[in-house]
Amino acid sequence: MFNLSPSDRIFLCTKPTDMRKSFTGLFALVQNHLKQDPFSGSLYFFRSQRGNFIKALWWDTDGFALFAKKLEIGTFSFPEVRFVNGEYEPVEIKRADLMMLLEGIDTKSVKRLKRYQRQEVASANDSKTFQKKQGALTTIS
């Protein structure tokens, strides 16, 4: 369905959304509720009140694309709505979690095995220090 790389960011709006919204309405939700930049190329998913209908908004370098899926039976298993300090907190998921969500697999019941994940580096100076610690090149141009 989607050809996503591991570096693509995927956000879920866990708060139920009016599915009559289209490009402009979902664009506003990304900015106001998810506090994200709709032009970033990230994928943004929204769910209906019943949980059987989802829409995805995505910026494709020259315009927005809107995808929708409605289940005939069953619901999508979205995470619970989260609030931090009274503010709505969006949920970012990985590509594998999205595929499980679309296939109807409850990610809460899935056991994940331990895997290596590279720590994100904040700045160039941190990168040099990190590489020295790892025994890599000591100078970087």
Beta strands, then each sheet from edge to edge (+ up, - down):
strand 1: 10-13
strand 2: 43-47
strand 3: 53-59
strand 4: 64-70
strand 5: 82-84
strand 6: 87-89
strand 7: 91-93
sheet 1: 4+ 3- 2+ 1+ 7-
sheet 2: 5+ 6-
end
